[in-house]
Amino acid sequence: MTSAIDDLKDSLHPKLREVLEKRGFDEFSEIQMRAVPTLITGINAILIAPTGTGKTESALLPVFHQMLTKPCQNGFTALYITPLRSLNRDMMSRLEWWGAELGLRISVRHGDTTQNDRRKQATNPPDLLITTPESLQAMFMGKVLRKHLAGVRYVIVDEIHELAGGKRGTQLTVALERIAELAGEFQRIGISATVGNPELIGKFLCGKRPCTIVQVPVAKTLDLSVKFAGESFHGQTKLIEKCIDSHASTLVFTNTRSVAEAIGHALLPRGDTDVHHGSLSREVRVDAEDNFRAGKTRAMICTSSMELGIDIGQIDHVIQFNSPREVARLMQRTGRAGHQIHATSKGMILATGFDDILESMVIVNKAMANQPENTRPHMNAADVIANQIAALAVERGQIAIKKIEEIFSRSYCFHDAGPLIREVIAEMERHYLIRTEDDMVITKNRARKYLSLNLSMIADEKKSIIFDVVARKPVGTLDESFVISWISSGAVFVARGQVWRVLDIDEDRIMVEPAKNAKGELPSWEGEQIPVPFSVAMEVGRLRRLQNFEEYRADEKSVIFAEKILSDMKKNRSITATDQLIVLEDADEGVVINLCGGHKVNETIGRVLSILLSARYGTSVGIETNAYRILLRLPKFLRAPDVEEVLLSLEPEHIEGILTLALKKTALYKWKLVQIAKKFGAIDADADYEKISMNRLLELFDKTVIEREAFRELFFSSMDVEGAREVVTLLKTRRMGTKTSRLSIIGAEGLFTGRDIVVPPGEDQAIIESVKHRIDDQDVILACMHCKNWKSRTKVGRVPDQPQCPVCGARLVAVLKPYEEQAFTALKKKKLSTEEKEAETRMMRNANMVLSSGKKAIIALAGRGVGPESAARILNTFATGDNFYREILKAERNFVQTHRFWG
Amino acid sequence: MQPEFYADGPAVLIERQERTLVIADPHFGVEADLHRHGLHFQSATDARMSRLLTIIEQSDPDYLIVLGDLKHMIPYVTYQERIEMPEILRKIRKETNFRLAPGNHDTGLEHYLGKDELLPMNGALIDGTGYFHGHTIPAQELMGHLILCGHHHPVVNIYDDVGCSLRGTPGYLLAEIDPSAWGPVPANPTRILFVPAFYELAGGMDVRLIPGNNISPVANAIQNETAEVFLKDGTYVAPFTELRPDPMERT
């Protein structure tokens, strides 16, 4: 071993050797031992190894070596690209020392970089630039930076698995080819977490160029198990505490931010834990990282924000709270533990329910067997083509279509794009983003502005504030594309775990009230859920059928809990759905289809069934899905056997066509369509959609390449047509059966405790209470309309039933809104203007109403926008109790809906 | 008189002594304005025109009356409109007589129209039926008659047990207006037919929200008890007061 290390050191540039000595670098990890000699020869490679084993150094040492051996002074010599700014910062602080020692200039450039630093980078380019894919896109726009890019000899893409699955990565593959246009060929190095198909990551990075894979598997160092954490939150946090206490440092991963917050809150009294997730400000996150690294805290509760390789020092133990849903995710999260060389990574899943336990068992087994999911890149994404053509047109002013085709054909993601590129060009021309002449694409005035607003393939959108008019406070924010495709007056949607109904849309506010009975397809806008893959869900079905729990790595309590549920099912004469059986159950709200298909397959089959049922029976059908069940909300006359009949009539080859029809009307499709239309320059990033029917506008994309891309992406990312076809084929060939039954405990799990479905709490009562509270608390001005000499500010709740003027003793007292105070004071003048006279009449009416109806009038008049006229209407309904408040709500709603026309 | 409905317009034909084809709010030239709002699309004037010409051919009218907002941009005439408008008018005139009840978007169109073609702002009574755009108080001579108007872009939402089964489809609202709203009470009731927009990108206003709305004097003067709702093909939906309410609405 020693000689191998010495050999390795000897192969390096003397200066680098010296610096390694200085740093006390006398041991190399496996990945470093294998990667450095490979990369030093200048060949392209993908490095795969667990986080924290020095992957960064294994890529950078050989690059540094080459930079020292063959110095080069023209522009940026090396680019280090990561998907996140926080990773950039982390990388910069790690590399600063190396740069200083080796005499190489290293710098960061991303969204947060100051103008001053940017200027410095332009006048005096660093040797190594750390950046993001989006900042790289921006660099192509500047003449000077383009010149610096022409010096690039090495490109390292960190966390490439994270980029490879999305359009950001697809765009990056084209950007790499654009660098090659400026700089000629360069060495490409990708750093990746464990994936099922490393060769594909290689193609993704290098296209047709040769690429070597250097892989140190994570699985052989993993030690994973499943523990049942009980059903009470208190018990669950106690168990987490126990785990934290028994290790020096622990990471606790949760699937959502809200769960991370809840656990963090419960552990707060300990004082040695921190929370880390994407909604927290950068300062808070950096503090948490520093505290953990310094050993000031012994546990960090985090979400996927900690998945990528930010260096936070030693981690002894990783806890995953609830099933991680994907094998690769579990491997990556737990792979962070026990870092240093030769140690195993200990990790534990705390499961909390039936689905959760079984799913965790399956995922742990697959992780131990080293079976992570495959990464799937987007192939021929038309919006990325459009975006990069516009970028090329702006970069060069004009460019031959043949050249464009050649550049794209070098990227793996577009190597067979063929006629698609010309189709995209024609569509862009129709939206006046570019023009063509003699087989050349020529930029137009708009293109530069378009590009500066569309550097990123991440949907970067305006936010609208959701404003609850009942509680009169903001609830959260919604993305613009969601607003335009779904939100209209009367629409219902889910946010913050509650159902809301839209009353009105302002310029940037959406006025809502809590909705009572939410029906139909409810769009939810809380972070996209991680889907459970088909293969995992099917194995869960198999485990339900074989009940071979002993073959899985779970504690006794998990197994007892799972067996109890299955035996209760038997006792209730319920039928358990498995990988060979679909069970359709009648519930009050509709029909539950128990299908172990995973999120995407269930979503696909659910949507196909819903459109067929809706066409056959002329009713609308609501749909909710999770990994193990589909709930179809149906009218009472449709029962499980009706749905079963439709399910059995499906043909595998019809799925795709039906799904296209089904998706076309959904908010999801419209949202995608808008996103893609923006990339084609048809809709500006800051477009104003008021006064037009977005639905009709979107019909203009029928049969265009924009529409095709929207479907391609939906089928690729949100649906699983192939899996759904497989299920239907299994049904046809009777390898899978169906049964109908009453609602079972497993079927109901998704309905009442589900992880994906939000159950609205008792809404109506809550609304009334909140209105009562608000009105009681509202400021009013009591004003004597008899002597006009007395006024007094108070709150509605404190006003007596019959207010009296303390000055003149009259009972003719008006109850005014604070903003009317001035108008009242003005009444004391001798001569009143017409407006003032009108105000007087209104206040007099108000006082008379208080005189005759007492407190009820006072409360009604305090409603938002309720004047004497609408107050009179409310009082005339003679409603009492809660109904009285409902009338006030109605009047307020009316005000909200119509006030914009008053001006 | 039974109006004849052309769903593909939407358009409606009124026949008494003469056959009068009526459309509302085509908003020709809207694309220039969409451009300014960040929506970049090619002119749909040709498609809109061919829709109109097909209906003219099918219905063979003596007149085409456009209930205002023939053009889109306020308060001037855009390049697109300058280029397209003469061609639009030429094609219509070739087929039938043309009348425009000017709307709030029709500023600057006078130059393009013949003297007879432009009706007064407050509407005109033609062959026993009143026509006006709908943003003003209708002229006195229209009172006591059936009046057709545009401006409101009415659409209908239909709800069923589970949710909204039809959203934002163009529809007609027919309603009597308060006889005492303007001037002397006429002998017959004044009924207004709110015609949906011919302009297919129109956002539209749910018919449930039109009566009592301050968007126009006529909307404000509607008497709900007599109001009725039709779809664009003339299908009678329901009396206004019996429209199935939005299920989310509290009772």
Interface residues (C-beta under 8 A of the other chain):
Chain A: R430 H431 Y432 L433 R446 S489 G490 V492 R501 A515 K516 N517 A518 K519 G520 E521 T619 S620 V621 G622 R633 L634 P635 G681 A682 I683 D684 A685 D686 A687 D688 Y689 E690 K691 I692 S693 N695 R696 L697 L700 D764 R886 L889 K890 Q897 T898 F901 W902
Chain B: L34 H35 H37 G38 L39 H40 F41 Q42 A44 N157 D160 D161 V162 G163 C164 S165 G168 E200 L201 A202 G203 G204 D206 L209 N213 N214 I215 D246 P247 M248 R250
